[in-house]
């Protein structure tokens, strides 16, 4: 089970970094797109945190 949790953490961390890179590279994003990316990032970070807690237990 820990292998699956570890893989999920890796996946969500990768997606989070990918989203951050997308926002940082693009200079012409609309406010709505930035907000949308921020919301997606918040969801990803929440999932990562929950998985890390589950991994510890």
PDB file of N, CA, C and O in Angstrom:
ATOM      1  N   UNK A   1       0.819  -1.206   0.000  1.00  0.00           N
ATOM      2  CA  UNK A   1       0.000   0.000   0.000  1.00  0.00           C
ATOM      3  C   UNK A   1       0.860   1.265   0.000  1.00  0.00           C
ATOM      4  O   UNK A   1       0.519   2.247  -0.660  1.00  0.00           O
ATOM      5  N   UNK A   2       1.961   1.246   0.730  1.00  0.00           N
ATOM      6  CA  UNK A   2       2.817   2.434   0.779  1.00  0.00           C
ATOM      7  C   UNK A   2       3.406   2.745  -0.591  1.00  0.00           C
ATOM      8  O   UNK A   2       3.671   3.907  -0.899  1.00  0.00           O
ATOM      9  N   UNK A   3       3.611   1.737  -1.406  1.00  0.00           N
ATOM     10  CA  UNK A   3       4.114   1.974  -2.745  1.00  0.00           C
ATOM     11  C   UNK A   3       3.141   2.781  -3.571  1.00  0.00           C
ATOM     12  O   UNK A   3       3.540   3.666  -4.329  1.00  0.00           O
ATOM     13  N   UNK A   4       1.866   2.478  -3.425  1.00  0.00           N
ATOM     14  CA  UNK A   4       0.850   3.221  -4.168  1.00  0.00           C
ATOM     15  C   UNK A   4       0.744   4.651  -3.675  1.00  0.00           C
ATOM     16  O   UNK A   4       0.582   5.575  -4.472  1.00  0.00           O
ATOM     17  N   UNK A   5       0.834   4.840  -2.366  1.00  0.00           N
ATOM     18  CA  UNK A   5       0.769   6.190  -1.809  1.00  0.00           C
ATOM     19  C   UNK A   5       1.976   7.002  -2.269  1.00  0.00           C
ATOM     20  O   UNK A   5       1.842   8.170  -2.634  1.00  0.00           O
ATOM     21  N   UNK A   6       3.141   6.387  -2.251  1.00  0.00           N
ATOM     22  CA  UNK A   6       4.343   7.066  -2.705  1.00  0.00           C
ATOM     23  C   UNK A   6       4.264   7.467  -4.165  1.00  0.00           C
ATOM     24  O   UNK A   6       4.681   8.562  -4.542  1.00  0.00           O
ATOM     25  N   UNK A   7       3.728   6.577  -4.981  1.00  0.00           N
ATOM     26  CA  UNK A   7       3.568   6.894  -6.408  1.00  0.00           C
ATOM     27  C   UNK A   7       2.570   8.017  -6.611  1.00  0.00           C
ATOM     28  O   UNK A   7       2.759   8.871  -7.478  1.00  0.00           O
ATOM     29  N   UNK A   8       1.506   8.023  -5.814  1.00  0.00           N
ATOM     30  CA  UNK A   8       0.508   9.086  -5.920  1.00  0.00           C
ATOM     31  C   UNK A   8       1.120  10.427  -5.521  1.00  0.00           C
ATOM     32  O   UNK A   8       0.862  11.446  -6.163  1.00  0.00           O
ATOM     33  N   UNK A   9       1.929  10.427  -4.464  1.00  0.00           N
ATOM     34  CA  UNK A   9       2.604  11.665  -4.048  1.00  0.00           C
ATOM     35  C   UNK A   9       3.519  12.163  -5.155  1.00  0.00           C
ATOM     36  O   UNK A   9       3.534  13.356  -5.460  1.00  0.00           O
ATOM     37  N   UNK A  10       4.274  11.269  -5.750  1.00  0.00           N
ATOM     38  CA  UNK A  10       5.159  11.652  -6.852  1.00  0.00           C
ATOM     39  C   UNK A  10       4.371  12.246  -8.013  1.00  0.00           C
ATOM     40  O   UNK A  10       4.772  13.258  -8.588  1.00  0.00           O
ATOM     41  N   UNK A  11       3.244  11.614  -8.358  1.00  0.00           N
ATOM     42  CA  UNK A  11       2.420  12.083  -9.474  1.00  0.00           C
ATOM     43  C   UNK A  11       1.865  13.488  -9.204  1.00  0.00           C
ATOM     44  O   UNK A  11       1.966  14.378 -10.048  1.00  0.00           O
ATOM     45  N   UNK A  12       1.277  13.672  -8.012  1.00  0.00           N
ATOM     46  CA  UNK A  12       0.684  14.971  -7.701  1.00  0.00           C
ATOM     47  C   UNK A  12       1.752  16.047  -7.551  1.00  0.00           C
ATOM     48  O   UNK A  12       1.505  17.207  -7.881  1.00  0.00           O
ATOM     49  N   UNK A  13       2.922  15.687  -7.063  1.00  0.00           N
ATOM     50  CA  UNK A  13       4.023  16.641  -6.976  1.00  0.00           C
ATOM     51  C   UNK A  13       4.479  17.047  -8.372  1.00  0.00           C
ATOM     52  O   UNK A  13       4.743  18.222  -8.627  1.00  0.00           O
ATOM     53  N   UNK A  14       4.569  16.077  -9.271  1.00  0.00           N
ATOM     54  CA  UNK A  14       4.932  16.372 -10.657  1.00  0.00           C
ATOM     55  C   UNK A  14       3.905  17.311 -11.297  1.00  0.00           C
ATOM     56  O   UNK A  14       4.274  18.288 -11.948  1.00  0.00           O
ATOM     57  N   UNK A  15       2.617  17.012 -11.110  1.00  0.00           N
ATOM     58  CA  UNK A  15       1.570  17.855 -11.695  1.00  0.00           C
ATOM     59  C   UNK A  15       1.607  19.263 -11.106  1.00  0.00           C
ATOM     60  O   UNK A  15       1.386  20.242 -11.818  1.00  0.00           O
ATOM     61  N   UNK A  16       1.885  19.364  -9.815  1.00  0.00           N
ATOM     62  CA  UNK A  16       1.984  20.661  -9.154  1.00  0.00           C
ATOM     63  C   UNK A  16       3.140  21.472  -9.724  1.00  0.00           C
ATOM     64  O   UNK A  16       2.980  22.652 -10.035  1.00  0.00           O
ATOM     65  N   UNK A  17       4.291  20.848  -9.860  1.00  0.00           N
ATOM     66  CA  UNK A  17       5.459  21.534 -10.434  1.00  0.00           C
ATOM     67  C   UNK A  17       5.221  21.927 -11.883  1.00  0.00           C
ATOM     68  O   UNK A  17       5.653  22.992 -12.323  1.00  0.00           O
ATOM     69  N   UNK A  18       4.537  21.071 -12.617  1.00  0.00           N
ATOM     70  CA  UNK A  18       4.215  21.360 -14.008  1.00  0.00           C
ATOM     71  C   UNK A  18       3.302  22.592 -14.103  1.00  0.00           C
ATOM     72  O   UNK A  18       3.496  23.447 -14.967  1.00  0.00           O
ATOM     73  N   UNK A  19       2.326  22.674 -13.226  1.00  0.00           N
ATOM     74  CA  UNK A  19       1.400  23.804 -13.219  1.00  0.00           C
ATOM     75  C   UNK A  19       2.124  25.093 -12.835  1.00  0.00           C
ATOM     76  O   UNK A  19       1.895  26.139 -13.442  1.00  0.00           O
ATOM     77  N   UNK A  20       2.994  25.019 -11.832  1.00  0.00           N
ATOM     78  CA  UNK A  20       3.780  26.192 -11.441  1.00  0.00           C
ATOM     79  C   UNK A  20       4.669  26.667 -12.592  1.00  0.00           C
ATOM     80  O   UNK A  20       4.769  27.867 -12.845  1.00  0.00           O
ATOM     81  N   UNK A  21       5.301  25.743 -13.275  1.00  0.00           N
ATOM     82  CA  UNK A  21       6.151  26.099 -14.405  1.00  0.00           C
ATOM     83  C   UNK A  21       5.334  26.761 -15.513  1.00  0.00           C
ATOM     84  O   UNK A  21       5.790  27.722 -16.133  1.00  0.00           O
ATOM     85  N   UNK A  22       4.135  26.252 -15.762  1.00  0.00           N
ATOM     86  CA  UNK A  22       3.262  26.825 -16.785  1.00  0.00           C
ATOM     87  C   UNK A  22       2.936  28.282 -16.467  1.00  0.00           C
ATOM     88  O   UNK A  22       3.008  29.147 -17.340  1.00  0.00           O
ATOM     89  N   UNK A  23       2.579  28.544 -15.219  1.00  0.00           N
ATOM     90  CA  UNK A  23       2.217  29.905 -14.819  1.00  0.00           C
ATOM     91  C   UNK A  23       3.438  30.818 -14.876  1.00  0.00           C
ATOM     92  O   UNK A  23       3.338  31.961 -15.322  1.00  0.00           O
ATOM     93  N   UNK A  24       4.578  30.324 -14.432  1.00  0.00           N
ATOM     94  CA  UNK A  24       5.780  31.159 -14.391  1.00  0.00           C
ATOM     95  C   UNK A  24       6.336  31.475 -15.778  1.00  0.00           C
ATOM     96  O   UNK A  24       6.949  32.525 -15.969  1.00  0.00           O
ATOM     97  N   UNK A  25       6.135  30.593 -16.734  1.00  0.00           N
ATOM     98  CA  UNK A  25       6.677  30.798 -18.074  1.00  0.00           C
ATOM     99  C   UNK A  25       5.810  31.749 -18.905  1.00  0.00           C
ATOM    100  O   UNK A  25       6.325  32.522 -19.713  1.00  0.00           O
ATOM    101  N   UNK A  26       4.509  31.687 -18.701  1.00  0.00           N
ATOM    102  CA  UNK A  26       3.594  32.484 -19.518  1.00  0.00           C
ATOM    103  C   UNK A  26       3.395  33.871 -18.928  1.00  0.00           C
ATOM    104  O   UNK A  26       2.980  34.026 -17.779  1.00  0.00           O
ATOM    105  N   UNK A  27       3.702  34.873 -19.741  1.00  0.00           N
ATOM    106  CA  UNK A  27       3.565  36.265 -19.308  1.00  0.00           C
ATOM    107  C   UNK A  27       2.234  36.877 -19.709  1.00  0.00           C
ATOM    108  O   UNK A  27       1.904  37.976 -19.265  1.00  0.00           O
ATOM    109  N   UNK A  28       1.473  36.191 -20.532  1.00  0.00           N
ATOM    110  CA  UNK A  28       0.244  36.785 -21.045  1.00  0.00           C
ATOM    111  C   UNK A  28      -1.008  36.045 -20.574  1.00  0.00           C
ATOM    112  O   UNK A  28      -1.999  35.977 -21.302  1.00  0.00           O
ATOM    113  N   UNK A  29      -0.968  35.497 -19.372  1.00  0.00           N
ATOM    114  CA  UNK A  29      -2.133  34.792 -18.844  1.00  0.00           C
ATOM    115  C   UNK A  29      -3.176  35.801 -18.371  1.00  0.00           C
ATOM    116  O   UNK A  29      -2.846  36.855 -17.827  1.00  0.00           O
ATOM    117  N   UNK A  30      -4.421  35.457 -18.588  1.00  0.00           N
ATOM    118  CA  UNK A  30      -5.495  36.305 -18.092  1.00  0.00           C
ATOM    119  C   UNK A  30      -5.656  36.092 -16.588  1.00  0.00           C
ATOM    120  O   UNK A  30      -5.185  35.100 -16.032  1.00  0.00           O
ATOM    121  N   UNK A  31      -6.318  37.024 -15.955  1.00  0.00           N
ATOM    122  CA  UNK A  31      -6.564  36.919 -14.521  1.00  0.00           C
ATOM    123  C   UNK A  31      -7.357  35.659 -14.225  1.00  0.00           C
ATOM    124  O   UNK A  31      -7.073  34.958 -13.253  1.00  0.00           O
ATOM    125  N   UNK A  32      -8.344  35.366 -15.053  1.00  0.00           N
ATOM    126  CA  UNK A  32      -9.163  34.168 -14.851  1.00  0.00           C
ATOM    127  C   UNK A  32      -8.325  32.895 -14.935  1.00  0.00           C
ATOM    128  O   UNK A  32      -8.541  31.965 -14.158  1.00  0.00           O
ATOM    129  N   UNK A  33      -7.382  32.840 -15.858  1.00  0.00           N
ATOM    130  CA  UNK A  33      -6.529  31.660 -16.008  1.00  0.00           C
ATOM    131  C   UNK A  33      -5.600  31.511 -14.803  1.00  0.00           C
ATOM    132  O   UNK A  33      -5.356  30.398 -14.339  1.00  0.00           O
ATOM    133  N   UNK A  34      -5.084  32.627 -14.301  1.00  0.00           N
ATOM    134  CA  UNK A  34      -4.220  32.582 -13.128  1.00  0.00           C
ATOM    135  C   UNK A  34      -5.004  32.076 -11.924  1.00  0.00           C
ATOM    136  O   UNK A  34      -4.500  31.258 -11.154  1.00  0.00           O
ATOM    137  N   UNK A  35      -6.227  32.555 -11.757  1.00  0.00           N
ATOM    138  CA  UNK A  35      -7.079  32.100 -10.653  1.00  0.00           C
ATOM    139  C   UNK A  35      -7.395  30.627 -10.799  1.00  0.00           C
ATOM    140  O   UNK A  35      -7.354  29.879  -9.822  1.00  0.00           O
ATOM    141  N   UNK A  36      -7.712  30.204 -12.014  1.00  0.00           N
ATOM    142  CA  UNK A  36      -8.001  28.783 -12.270  1.00  0.00           C
ATOM    143  C   UNK A  36      -6.798  27.914 -11.919  1.00  0.00           C
ATOM    144  O   UNK A  36      -6.947  26.868 -11.288  1.00  0.00           O
ATOM    145  N   UNK A  37      -5.613  28.345 -12.325  1.00  0.00           N
ATOM    146  CA  UNK A  37      -4.399  27.586 -12.013  1.00  0.00           C
ATOM    147  C   UNK A  37      -4.145  27.564 -10.508  1.00  0.00           C
ATOM    148  O   UNK A  37      -3.707  26.548  -9.969  1.00  0.00           O
ATOM    149  N   UNK A  38      -4.414  28.665  -9.835  1.00  0.00           N
ATOM    150  CA  UNK A  38      -4.254  28.722  -8.394  1.00  0.00           C
ATOM    151  C   UNK A  38      -5.181  27.764  -7.676  1.00  0.00           C
ATOM    152  O   UNK A  38      -4.793  27.123  -6.700  1.00  0.00           O
ATOM    153  N   UNK A  39      -6.415  27.669  -8.166  1.00  0.00           N
ATOM    154  CA  UNK A  39      -7.372  26.730  -7.576  1.00  0.00           C
ATOM    155  C   UNK A  39      -6.934  25.287  -7.794  1.00  0.00           C
ATOM    156  O   UNK A  39      -7.027  24.460  -6.887  1.00  0.00           O
ATOM    157  N   UNK A  40      -6.459  24.991  -8.988  1.00  0.00           N
ATOM    158  CA  UNK A  40      -5.965  23.639  -9.282  1.00  0.00           C
ATOM    159  C   UNK A  40      -4.754  23.314  -8.402  1.00  0.00           C
ATOM    160  O   UNK A  40      -4.625  22.199  -7.897  1.00  0.00           O
ATOM    161  N   UNK A  41      -3.878  24.293  -8.228  1.00  0.00           N
ATOM    162  CA  UNK A  41      -2.704  24.092  -7.396  1.00  0.00           C
ATOM    163  C   UNK A  41      -3.099  23.833  -5.943  1.00  0.00           C
ATOM    164  O   UNK A  41      -2.498  22.991  -5.276  1.00  0.00           O
ATOM    165  N   UNK A  42      -4.097  24.548  -5.458  1.00  0.00           N
ATOM    166  CA  UNK A  42      -4.567  24.337  -4.091  1.00  0.00           C
ATOM    167  C   UNK A  42      -5.091  22.919  -3.904  1.00  0.00           C
ATOM    168  O   UNK A  42      -4.829  22.290  -2.878  1.00  0.00           O
ATOM    169  N   UNK A  43      -5.823  22.417  -4.880  1.00  0.00           N
ATOM    170  CA  UNK A  43      -6.343  21.049  -4.814  1.00  0.00           C
ATOM    171  C   UNK A  43      -5.199  20.042  -4.810  1.00  0.00           C
ATOM    172  O   UNK A  43      -5.203  19.094  -4.025  1.00  0.00           O
ATOM    173  N   UNK A  44      -4.229  20.247  -5.680  1.00  0.00           N
ATOM    174  CA  UNK A  44      -3.078  19.343  -5.741  1.00  0.00           C
ATOM    175  C   UNK A  44      -2.300  19.350  -4.430  1.00  0.00           C
ATOM    176  O   UNK A  44      -1.917  18.291  -3.932  1.00  0.00           O
ATOM    177  N   UNK A  45      -2.066  20.527  -3.870  1.00  0.00           N
ATOM    178  CA  UNK A  45      -1.322  20.617  -2.613  1.00  0.00           C
ATOM    179  C   UNK A  45      -2.084  19.959  -1.472  1.00  0.00           C
ATOM    180  O   UNK A  45      -1.483  19.343  -0.592  1.00  0.00           O
ATOM    181  N   UNK A  46      -3.405  20.090  -1.486  1.00  0.00           N
ATOM    182  CA  UNK A  46      -4.229  19.434  -0.469  1.00  0.00           C
ATOM    183  C   UNK A  46      -4.112  17.912  -0.585  1.00  0.00           C
ATOM    184  O   UNK A  46      -3.991  17.216   0.423  1.00  0.00           O
ATOM    185  N   UNK A  47      -4.149  17.409  -1.801  1.00  0.00           N
ATOM    186  CA  UNK A  47      -4.002  15.965  -2.016  1.00  0.00           C
ATOM    187  C   UNK A  47      -2.637  15.475  -1.557  1.00  0.00           C
ATOM    188  O   UNK A  47      -2.531  14.422  -0.928  1.00  0.00           O
ATOM    189  N   UNK A  48      -1.596  16.236  -1.870  1.00  0.00           N
ATOM    190  CA  UNK A  48      -0.239  15.853  -1.463  1.00  0.00           C
ATOM    191  C   UNK A  48      -0.151  15.799   0.055  1.00  0.00           C
ATOM    192  O   UNK A  48       0.397  14.849   0.616  1.00  0.00           O
ATOM    193  N   UNK A  49      -0.686  16.808   0.716  1.00  0.00           N
ATOM    194  CA  UNK A  49      -0.651  16.841   2.175  1.00  0.00           C
ATOM    195  C   UNK A  49      -1.397  15.658   2.769  1.00  0.00           C
ATOM    196  O   UNK A  49      -0.906  15.013   3.695  1.00  0.00           O
ATOM    197  N   UNK A  50      -2.580  15.370   2.242  1.00  0.00           N
ATOM    198  CA  UNK A  50      -3.364  14.232   2.747  1.00  0.00           C
ATOM    199  C   UNK A  50      -2.640  12.916   2.530  1.00  0.00           C
ATOM    200  O   UNK A  50      -2.668  12.044   3.399  1.00  0.00           O
ATOM    201  N   UNK A  51      -2.003  12.762   1.402  1.00  0.00           N
ATOM    202  CA  UNK A  51      -1.265  11.529   1.118  1.00  0.00           C
ATOM    203  C   UNK A  51      -0.037  11.396   2.018  1.00  0.00           C
ATOM    204  O   UNK A  51       0.293  10.294   2.456  1.00  0.00           O
ATOM    205  N   UNK A  52       0.632  12.495   2.292  1.00  0.00           N
ATOM    206  CA  UNK A  52       1.794  12.436   3.176  1.00  0.00           C
ATOM    207  C   UNK A  52       1.375  12.054   4.600  1.00  0.00           C
ATOM    208  O   UNK A  52       2.096  11.323   5.279  1.00  0.00           O
ATOM    209  N   UNK A  53       0.233  12.537   5.051  1.00  0.00           N
ATOM    210  CA  UNK A  53      -0.280  12.157   6.366  1.00  0.00           C
ATOM    211  C   UNK A  53      -0.636  10.676   6.357  1.00  0.00           C
ATOM    212  O   UNK A  53      -0.336   9.956   7.310  1.00  0.00           O
ATOM    213  N   UNK A  54      -1.272  10.224   5.291  1.00  0.00           N
ATOM    214  CA  UNK A  54      -1.644   8.809   5.193  1.00  0.00           C
ATOM    215  C   UNK A  54      -0.396   7.925   5.164  1.00  0.00           C
ATOM    216  O   UNK A  54      -0.396   6.830   5.726  1.00  0.00           O
ATOM    217  N   UNK A  55       0.644   8.392   4.523  1.00  0.00           N
ATOM    218  CA  UNK A  55       1.880   7.616   4.429  1.00  0.00           C
ATOM    219  C   UNK A  55       2.535   7.450   5.804  1.00  0.00           C
ATOM    220  O   UNK A  55       3.112   6.405   6.105  1.00  0.00           O
ATOM    221  N   UNK A  56       2.438   8.492   6.631  1.00  0.00           N
ATOM    222  CA  UNK A  56       3.019   8.437   7.969  1.00  0.00           C
ATOM    223  C   UNK A  56       2.269   7.467   8.868  1.00  0.00           C
ATOM    224  O   UNK A  56       2.858   6.861   9.764  1.00  0.00           O
ATOM    225  N   UNK A  57       0.992   7.321   8.635  1.00  0.00           N
ATOM    226  CA  UNK A  57       0.172   6.450   9.506  1.00  0.00           C
ATOM    227  C   UNK A  57       0.146   5.061   9.014  1.00  0.00           C
ATOM    228  O   UNK A  57      -0.492   4.202   9.623  1.00  0.00           O
TER     229      UNK A  57
END
